[in-house]
Amino acid sequence: MSMLNEIKRILKVNGKLLTIEFHKEKTPMGPLVDHRISEEICNSNDFKTIDKKILS
């Protein structure tokens, strides 16, 4: 995913990225479903989850 590659390129060493993500289902607000990035995709691109909150 080119967006994650660009984030890795410009992020400082040991830098942190905060994401606010929506469930992978259509909701009344938020980005289009196909624009939502799963935690698994982020983890497979060398990002790791530090903390996670599910707000229902």
C-alpha positions in Angstrom: 0.0 0.0 0.0 1.7 3.2 -1.2 0.3 5.4 1.5 1.9 3.3 4.3 5.2 3.2 2.4 5.1 7.0 2.3 4.3 7.3 6.0 7.3 5.0 6.8 9.5 7.1 4.5 8.8 10.4 6.3 8.3 9.2 9.8 11.3 9.8 12.1 13.1 6.8 13.6 11.0 5.5 16.5 8.2 7.9 15.4 4.6 7.2 16.1 1.5 7.2 13.9 -1.9 7.7 15.4 -4.8 6.3 13.4 -8.5 6.6 14.1 -10.1 3.8 12.1 -13.7 2.7 11.4 -15.0 -0.8 11.2 -14.8 -2.4 7.7 -18.5 -2.0 7.2 -20.6 0.9 5.9 -21.4 3.5 8.6 -23.2 6.8 8.5 -19.9 8.6 8.9 -16.3 8.1 8.1 -14.4 7.2 5.0 -15.6 4.9 2.3 -15.3 1.2 3.2 -12.6 0.5 0.7 -10.5 3.4 2.1 -10.4 1.9 5.6 -7.2 0.3 6.5 -7.2 -2.8 8.8 -4.9 -3.3 11.7 -3.6 -6.4 10.0 -2.5 -4.4 6.9 -0.7 -1.9 9.1 1.0 -4.7 11.1 2.1 -6.4 7.9 3.7 -3.2 6.8 6.0 -3.0 9.8 3.7 -0.9 12.0 2.8 -2.2 15.4 -0.2 -1.6 17.6 0.7 0.1 20.9 -2.8 0.7 22.2 -6.2 0.1 20.9 -9.6 1.4 22.1 -12.9 0.2 20.6 -15.6 2.9 20.9 -18.4 0.8 19.4 
